[in-house]
Amino acid sequence: MDPKLLPFIKFSNDDASQEAPEIRLEMKLYHANSELSVTSPIRIEFTLRREQDSFDQDCIFVWNIYKTFARTQFTLFHQKGDTLEQVVVSQKSIERLPDEDEIMKVNGYNHGLELLRPGSSQRSVHTLTENYHKLLIPGQRYRLLWPGEEILMWDWGTKQEHVGKELKSRAVRKSKLPRLVLPACAGVEFIAKEESELWPGRAEYESKFGFARANSREAEWRLEQSPPPSPPHVSPSQRVPEAPFLSLTLESNSSHMTRNGDFIITSCVTYEKPISGATKEAQPITFHIYDFSYAYRLYRLRAGKWKRCETEDTTRTGFIMVDLPDKKVNVSKDKDFVALRPGESWITQKTVQDAGWTHIPDDSVVGDSFRYVFKGATLDWWDWGDKEDHAGTEVSLPCFHWGSVIKPADNDGRPKLVVPGSNVVKFSIVDDGDIGSAL
């Protein structure tokens, strides 16, 4: 650690008790480079890691990153040459969260309640809260330091073993446990920057919805100005043999649509039966459906070339709240997790156009030809077993729910489940009077 940081350290590795689990924090920027906008979300990846200590028991503890930011337990420095100038950060109201500082009634879904086994780790991504973010000055270099703190609420065991029980802080519990410390971490360095092109709607949006939501909306606006290229079509050869095989087929009852008529395509995801003798033969699976939604593509033929039609289903834009804690869900009860047995299918309807909605470009005319296809996807979370098998399985999602699984970030090391691209549905626009004969 940089010697200049040592005067600001509250707890180091030397302050940790030998009678408690050894937990460490790692931080890194969740961005491609270290120049970060003062008007877009700044995301940081946190890894809580338990060393392979001398205890063979699991441990649970409370470390709520949102509250930690709100209470300014991270230290922000303005780096001026070789000197560090501490930035005074105001505390942020946390009245939206239940106050569980002294006693937490464990229900398995408590915010900030973590579980670590010896040698294991937990990763999550969080957004720098506005009480820090609003203080950044464009062109200046900063460091965000974790100075170390004592974790006041912890115990041996698993979450399941503590459900229905109370987890108490050191101040109120009768049976004393060794002091658990989360030692200092050097944190992250970055340079604050101002965007060269300002978002025209920034001032009005921020006045209505606040700084954090304006940051999120501005990031969406910038993505809309320069959308990412379409990912390459995923072929069956990219499947991982150790993972289950899912395939997706598309069907439509017509190859024509009218400019104002409904057009719906059926999407059928099938869990293919394993080859006889396979290791995981006949086992059900449960998977998260999020990554399917953004892998459908609509193309229009223009000047002899197929050009992609941008829609909300392909750009991953939309309103999100990024300044709240992650949301824990039980995969057996959440509608965005699907369970299938070999040979079963999950069927959904993809609306290209109906009375109140369309993906067809406004300038489309009779005679225009379209293609609709599923490009393929790699799922963020899956596991063997059905919903009953996963009655106690929890994952963490973003606070706005509809997003990739945050924890476990690497799907607990299971093989990647690659879903190949689908067949292509082709259709064209015809006059209302021609639709009957076209069928």
C-alpha positions as CSV (number, residue, x, y, z in Angstrom):
1,M,0.0,0.0,0.0
2,D,1.2,3.5,-0.8
3,P,2.9,4.9,2.3
4,K,1.0,8.2,1.9
5,L,-2.2,6.3,2.7
6,L,-1.0,4.8,6.0
7,P,-2.0,7.8,8.2
8,F,-5.6,7.3,7.1
9,I,-5.8,3.6,7.9
10,K,-8.1,2.7,10.8
11,F,-7.7,-1.1,10.7
12,S,-4.9,-3.1,9.0
13,N,-4.4,-6.8,8.7
14,D,-2.4,-6.6,12.0
15,D,-5.6,-5.5,13.8
16,A,-7.5,-8.7,12.9
17,S,-8.1,-11.3,15.6
18,Q,-6.6,-14.7,15.1
19,E,-9.8,-16.2,16.6
20,A,-12.0,-14.8,13.9
21,P,-12.3,-15.6,10.1
22,E,-9.8,-13.6,7.9
23,I,-11.8,-11.5,5.5
24,R,-10.3,-9.1,3.0
25,L,-11.7,-6.6,0.6
26,E,-10.5,-6.0,-3.0
27,M,-11.8,-3.1,-5.2
28,K,-11.4,-2.3,-8.9
29,L,-13.1,0.0,-11.4
30,Y,-15.9,-1.6,-13.4
31,H,-14.9,0.4,-16.5
32,A,-12.6,0.0,-19.5
33,N,-10.4,3.0,-18.4
34,S,-9.8,5.2,-15.4
35,E,-11.2,8.4,-16.9
36,L,-14.8,8.6,-15.5
37,S,-17.6,11.0,-16.3
38,V,-18.9,13.4,-13.7
39,T,-22.4,12.9,-15.2
40,S,-22.6,9.1,-15.7
41,P,-22.7,6.3,-13.2
42,I,-19.3,5.3,-11.8
43,R,-19.3,1.6,-11.0
44,I,-16.9,-0.2,-8.7
45,E,-16.4,-4.0,-8.3
46,F,-16.1,-5.2,-4.7
47,T,-14.7,-8.6,-3.8
48,L,-15.0,-9.9,-0.3
49,R,-12.6,-12.8,0.1
50,R,-12.1,-15.1,3.0
51,E,-8.7,-16.5,3.4
52,Q,-8.1,-20.3,3.9
53,D,-7.9,-19.7,7.6
54,S,-7.7,-22.3,10.4
55,F,-11.5,-22.6,10.8
56,D,-13.6,-25.0,8.9
57,Q,-16.9,-23.3,9.7
58,D,-18.9,-21.0,7.4
59,C,-19.5,-17.5,8.7
60,I,-22.1,-14.9,8.1
61,F,-21.7,-11.1,8.6
62,V,-23.3,-7.8,7.8
63,W,-21.5,-5.4,5.5
64,N,-24.0,-3.2,3.6
65,I,-22.1,-1.3,0.9
66,Y,-25.0,1.1,0.4
67,K,-25.0,2.1,4.0
68,T,-21.3,2.2,4.1
69,F,-21.3,4.8,1.3
70,A,-24.2,6.7,2.9
71,R,-22.3,6.9,6.2
72,T,-19.1,8.1,4.4
73,Q,-17.0,5.2,5.7
74,F,-15.0,5.2,2.5
75,T,-12.5,8.0,2.3
76,L,-12.2,10.1,-0.9
77,F,-9.0,11.9,-1.6
78,H,-8.2,14.6,-4.2
79,Q,-4.7,13.8,-5.4
80,K,-2.6,16.9,-6.1
81,G,0.8,15.8,-7.3
82,D,2.4,13.8,-4.5
83,T,0.0,15.0,-1.9
84,L,-3.4,13.7,-0.8
85,E,-6.2,16.1,0.2
86,Q,-9.1,14.5,1.9
87,V,-12.5,15.5,0.5
88,V,-15.2,16.2,3.1
89,V,-18.2,14.1,2.1
90,S,-21.7,14.6,3.7
91,Q,-23.6,11.6,4.9
92,K,-26.6,10.5,2.9
93,S,-30.1,9.7,4.3
94,I,-30.8,6.0,4.5
95,E,-34.3,6.1,5.8
96,R,-35.5,3.9,2.9
97,L,-33.8,0.9,4.5
98,P,-34.8,-0.8,7.7
99,D,-32.6,0.1,10.6
100,E,-30.8,-3.1,11.5
101,D,-27.7,-1.7,13.1
102,E,-28.1,-3.4,16.5
103,I,-30.3,-6.4,15.9
104,M,-31.1,-8.1,12.5
105,K,-33.9,-10.7,12.3
106,V,-32.5,-13.1,9.7
107,N,-34.9,-14.1,6.9
108,G,-32.3,-15.1,4.3
109,Y,-32.9,-11.9,2.2
110,N,-31.4,-9.3,4.5
111,H,-29.5,-6.5,2.7
112,G,-25.8,-6.8,3.4
113,L,-25.9,-10.2,5.0
114,E,-23.0,-12.1,3.5
115,L,-21.9,-15.8,3.7
116,L,-18.3,-16.9,3.2
117,R,-16.7,-20.3,3.5
118,P,-13.0,-20.7,4.0
119,G,-11.2,-19.9,0.7
120,S,-14.4,-18.5,-0.9
121,S,-15.2,-15.0,-2.2
122,Q,-18.2,-12.9,-3.2
123,R,-18.2,-10.3,-5.9
124,S,-20.6,-7.4,-6.6
125,V,-20.8,-4.2,-8.5
126,H,-22.1,-1.0,-7.0
127,T,-22.4,2.6,-8.1
128,L,-20.6,5.5,-6.4
129,T,-23.4,7.2,-4.5
130,E,-24.2,10.9,-5.2
131,N,-22.8,12.2,-1.9
132,Y,-19.4,11.3,-3.3
133,H,-20.0,11.7,-7.0
134,K,-21.3,15.2,-6.9
135,L,-18.0,16.4,-5.4
136,L,-15.9,15.4,-8.3
137,I,-14.2,18.1,-10.3
138,P,-13.5,17.5,-14.0
139,G,-9.8,17.0,-14.8
140,Q,-8.8,16.1,-11.3
141,R,-7.4,12.8,-10.0
142,Y,-9.1,11.0,-7.1
143,R,-8.6,8.0,-4.9
144,L,-11.4,6.1,-3.0
145,L,-9.9,4.3,0.0
146,W,-11.4,1.7,2.3
147,P,-9.7,2.6,5.6
148,G,-10.9,-0.5,7.4
149,E,-13.7,-1.0,9.9
150,E,-14.9,-3.5,12.5
151,I,-17.8,-5.7,11.4
152,L,-20.1,-5.5,14.4
153,M,-22.6,-8.2,13.4
154,W,-21.3,-11.6,12.6
155,D,-21.5,-15.3,13.7
156,W,-20.4,-18.8,12.7
157,G,-22.8,-20.8,10.5
158,T,-24.9,-20.4,7.4
159,K,-27.8,-18.1,6.6
160,Q,-30.1,-21.1,6.6
161,E,-29.1,-22.0,10.1
162,H,-29.8,-18.5,11.3
163,V,-33.2,-18.0,9.6
164,G,-35.7,-16.9,12.2
165,K,-33.0,-16.0,14.7
166,E,-31.5,-12.6,15.7
167,L,-28.1,-11.5,14.7
168,K,-26.9,-9.0,17.2
169,S,-24.1,-6.4,17.3
170,R,-21.2,-6.6,19.7
171,A,-22.8,-3.9,21.8
172,V,-26.0,-5.9,22.6
173,R,-25.2,-9.6,22.4
174,K,-24.5,-11.5,25.6
175,S,-22.2,-14.2,24.3
176,K,-19.1,-12.5,23.1
177,L,-17.4,-13.4,19.8
178,P,-13.9,-12.4,18.7
179,R,-13.6,-9.0,17.0
180,L,-14.1,-9.3,13.2
181,V,-12.2,-6.7,11.2
182,L,-12.4,-5.9,7.5
183,P,-8.9,-4.4,7.0
184,A,-8.0,-1.4,4.8
185,C,-7.9,-1.7,1.1
186,A,-6.0,0.7,-1.2
187,G,-9.2,1.2,-3.2
188,V,-9.3,2.7,-6.7
189,E,-7.8,5.6,-8.5
190,F,-9.5,7.6,-11.3
191,I,-9.7,10.9,-13.1
192,A,-12.9,12.8,-13.3
193,K,-13.8,14.1,-16.8
194,E,-16.5,16.2,-18.4
195,E,-18.2,14.9,-21.5
196,S,-17.2,16.7,-24.7
197,E,-20.8,16.7,-25.8
198,L,-23.4,17.7,-23.2
199,W,-26.7,15.9,-22.9
200,P,-29.3,18.6,-23.9
201,G,-31.9,17.3,-21.5
202,R,-29.6,17.0,-18.4
203,A,-30.7,20.1,-16.5
204,E,-34.4,19.5,-16.9
205,Y,-34.2,15.8,-16.1
206,E,-32.0,16.3,-13.0
207,S,-34.4,19.0,-11.6
208,K,-37.3,16.5,-11.8
209,F,-35.6,13.3,-10.8
210,G,-32.4,14.0,-9.0
211,F,-28.7,13.5,-9.7
212,A,-28.4,9.7,-9.6
213,R,-31.3,9.1,-11.9
214,A,-30.1,11.8,-14.3
215,N,-26.7,10.1,-14.4
216,S,-28.4,6.8,-15.4
217,R,-30.6,8.5,-18.0
218,E,-27.6,10.3,-19.5
219,A,-25.7,7.1,-19.9
220,E,-28.7,5.7,-21.8
221,W,-28.8,8.8,-24.0
222,R,-25.2,8.4,-24.9
223,L,-25.7,4.7,-25.7
224,E,-28.6,5.7,-28.0
225,Q,-26.3,8.1,-29.9
226,S,-23.8,5.4,-30.6
227,P,-25.3,2.0,-30.1
228,P,-22.8,-1.0,-29.8
229,P,-22.5,-3.2,-32.8
230,S,-24.6,-6.3,-32.9
231,P,-22.8,-9.3,-31.5
232,P,-21.8,-12.1,-33.9
233,H,-24.2,-15.0,-34.4
234,V,-23.6,-17.8,-31.9
235,S,-23.1,-21.1,-33.5
236,P,-23.7,-24.6,-32.0
237,S,-20.0,-25.2,-32.1
238,Q,-19.5,-22.7,-29.3
239,R,-21.5,-24.8,-26.8
240,V,-19.7,-26.2,-23.8
241,P,-20.0,-30.0,-23.6
242,E,-20.3,-30.1,-19.8
243,A,-23.3,-27.7,-19.8
244,P,-26.9,-28.6,-20.8
245,F,-28.0,-28.0,-24.4
246,L,-30.7,-25.5,-25.0
247,S,-31.9,-24.6,-28.5
248,L,-34.3,-21.9,-29.7
249,T,-36.6,-21.9,-32.7
250,L,-38.8,-19.2,-34.0
251,E,-42.2,-19.6,-35.7
252,S,-44.8,-17.3,-37.3
253,N,-48.2,-18.2,-38.8
254,S,-47.6,-15.8,-41.7
255,S,-44.9,-14.5,-43.9
256,H,-46.7,-11.1,-44.4
257,M,-48.0,-8.3,-42.2
258,T,-49.9,-5.0,-42.9
259,R,-48.5,-1.7,-41.9
260,N,-51.0,-1.4,-39.0
261,G,-51.7,-5.1,-38.3
262,D,-50.6,-7.3,-35.5
263,F,-47.5,-9.6,-36.1
264,I,-46.4,-12.0,-33.4
265,I,-43.5,-14.5,-33.5
266,T,-43.4,-17.6,-31.2
267,S,-40.1,-18.3,-29.5
268,C,-39.5,-21.9,-28.2
269,V,-36.6,-22.7,-26.0
270,T,-36.1,-26.4,-25.7
271,Y,-33.9,-28.4,-23.3
272,E,-32.5,-31.0,-25.6
273,K,-32.3,-34.6,-24.2
274,P,-28.8,-35.6,-23.4
275,I,-27.1,-38.2,-25.4
276,S,-27.4,-41.6,-23.8
277,G,-24.7,-42.1,-21.3
278,A,-24.0,-38.4,-20.7
279,T,-22.8,-37.4,-17.2
280,K,-25.9,-35.3,-16.4
281,E,-28.5,-37.4,-18.2
282,A,-32.1,-36.6,-17.4
283,Q,-31.3,-33.9,-14.8
284,P,-33.6,-30.9,-14.8
285,I,-32.1,-27.4,-14.9
286,T,-33.1,-23.9,-13.7
287,F,-31.9,-20.8,-15.6
288,H,-32.2,-17.0,-15.6
289,I,-34.0,-15.7,-18.7
290,Y,-32.6,-12.2,-18.7
291,D,-30.0,-12.7,-21.5
292,F,-32.6,-14.0,-23.9
293,S,-34.4,-10.7,-24.1
294,Y,-31.6,-8.7,-25.7
295,A,-30.5,-11.3,-28.2
296,Y,-33.4,-10.9,-30.7
297,R,-32.7,-8.9,-33.8
298,L,-34.9,-7.3,-36.4
299,Y,-33.4,-6.5,-39.8
300,R,-34.8,-4.6,-42.8
301,L,-33.6,-5.0,-46.4
302,R,-32.4,-1.6,-47.7
303,A,-30.5,-1.1,-51.0
304,G,-29.6,-4.8,-51.1
305,K,-28.3,-4.9,-47.5
306,W,-29.9,-6.1,-44.3
307,K,-29.8,-3.2,-41.8
308,R,-30.6,-3.7,-38.1
309,C,-33.7,-1.9,-36.7
310,E,-32.8,-0.6,-33.2
311,T,-35.4,-1.3,-30.6
312,E,-35.6,-1.3,-26.8
313,D,-35.2,-5.1,-26.9
314,T,-31.8,-4.8,-28.5
315,T,-30.1,-1.8,-26.8
316,R,-30.7,-2.6,-23.2
317,T,-31.9,0.9,-22.4
318,G,-34.7,1.9,-20.1
319,F,-35.1,3.5,-16.7
320,I,-33.0,2.0,-13.9
321,M,-32.3,3.1,-10.3
322,V,-28.6,2.5,-9.6
323,D,-28.3,4.2,-6.2
324,L,-29.9,1.4,-4.1
325,P,-28.7,-1.9,-2.7
326,D,-28.7,-5.1,-4.7
327,K,-31.9,-7.2,-4.5
328,K,-31.7,-10.8,-3.2
329,V,-34.2,-13.2,-4.8
330,N,-35.1,-16.8,-4.4
331,V,-34.7,-18.5,-7.8
332,S,-37.5,-21.0,-7.0
333,K,-40.0,-18.1,-6.5
334,D,-38.9,-15.5,-9.0
335,K,-40.7,-15.3,-12.4
336,D,-37.5,-14.6,-14.3
337,F,-36.1,-18.1,-13.5
338,V,-37.3,-21.0,-15.5
339,A,-37.0,-24.7,-14.8
340,L,-37.0,-27.4,-17.5
341,R,-36.6,-31.2,-17.7
342,P,-35.0,-32.8,-20.8
343,G,-37.4,-32.5,-23.7
344,E,-39.4,-29.7,-22.2
345,S,-39.8,-26.2,-23.7
346,W,-40.3,-22.7,-22.5
347,I,-42.5,-20.8,-25.0
348,T,-43.0,-17.0,-25.2
349,Q,-44.5,-14.6,-27.7
350,K,-42.4,-11.9,-29.3
351,T,-44.6,-9.0,-30.4
352,V,-43.2,-7.3,-33.5
353,Q,-46.3,-5.1,-33.8
354,D,-49.7,-4.8,-32.2
355,A,-52.3,-2.0,-31.8
356,G,-50.2,-0.1,-29.3
357,W,-46.7,-1.1,-30.0
358,T,-44.3,-1.6,-33.0
359,H,-40.7,-2.4,-33.7
360,I,-41.2,-1.6,-37.4
361,P,-39.5,1.7,-38.4
362,D,-41.9,4.6,-39.0
363,D,-40.7,5.0,-42.6
364,S,-41.5,1.5,-43.6
365,V,-43.7,1.0,-46.7
366,V,-45.5,-1.8,-48.5
367,G,-43.0,-4.1,-50.0
368,D,-40.3,-3.8,-47.3
369,S,-38.8,-7.1,-46.3
370,F,-37.7,-8.1,-42.8
371,R,-35.9,-10.8,-41.0
372,Y,-36.3,-11.7,-37.3
373,V,-33.7,-13.9,-35.6
374,F,-32.3,-14.9,-32.2
375,K,-28.6,-14.2,-32.4
376,G,-27.6,-16.5,-29.5
377,A,-26.6,-15.8,-25.9
378,T,-24.5,-17.0,-23.0
379,L,-26.7,-17.2,-19.9
380,D,-25.5,-15.3,-16.8
381,W,-26.9,-17.9,-14.3
382,W,-28.0,-21.6,-14.5
383,D,-27.7,-24.7,-12.3
384,W,-28.8,-28.3,-12.2
385,G,-32.1,-29.0,-10.5
386,D,-35.7,-27.9,-10.7
387,K,-37.5,-25.2,-8.6
388,E,-38.0,-27.6,-5.7
389,D,-34.3,-28.4,-5.6
390,H,-33.6,-24.6,-5.5
391,A,-36.0,-23.8,-2.7
392,G,-33.2,-22.3,-0.7
393,T,-31.1,-20.9,-3.5
394,E,-30.6,-17.1,-3.5
395,V,-28.9,-14.8,-6.0
396,S,-28.4,-11.0,-6.0
397,L,-29.9,-8.9,-8.8
398,P,-29.6,-5.1,-9.4
399,C,-32.0,-3.0,-7.3
400,F,-34.2,-2.6,-10.3
401,H,-34.5,-6.4,-10.6
402,W,-34.4,-6.7,-14.4
403,G,-30.6,-7.2,-15.0
404,S,-27.8,-9.8,-14.9
405,V,-27.2,-11.8,-11.8
406,I,-24.6,-9.9,-9.7
407,K,-23.8,-12.6,-7.1
408,P,-22.5,-15.1,-7.8
409,A,-20.8,-13.1,-10.5
410,D,-19.2,-16.2,-12.1
411,N,-22.1,-18.6,-11.7
412,D,-20.2,-20.4,-9.0
413,G,-17.7,-21.7,-11.7
414,R,-20.2,-23.8,-13.6
415,P,-19.6,-24.3,-17.3
416,K,-21.0,-21.6,-19.6
417,L,-24.4,-22.3,-21.0
418,V,-24.3,-21.1,-24.6
419,V,-27.6,-21.0,-26.5
420,P,-26.9,-21.0,-30.3
421,G,-28.6,-18.7,-32.7
422,S,-32.1,-19.6,-34.1
423,N,-33.6,-20.0,-37.5
424,V,-34.7,-16.9,-39.4
425,V,-38.3,-15.8,-39.7
426,K,-38.8,-13.7,-42.9
427,F,-41.8,-11.5,-43.6
428,S,-42.8,-8.5,-45.7
429,I,-45.3,-5.7,-45.5
430,V,-48.4,-5.9,-47.8
431,D,-51.5,-3.9,-48.4
432,D,-54.5,-4.6,-46.1
433,G,-56.4,-6.0,-49.0
434,D,-53.6,-8.5,-49.9
435,I,-53.2,-10.1,-46.5
436,G,-55.9,-12.7,-47.1
437,S,-54.4,-14.0,-50.3
438,A,-50.9,-13.8,-48.9
439,L,-51.8,-16.2,-46.1
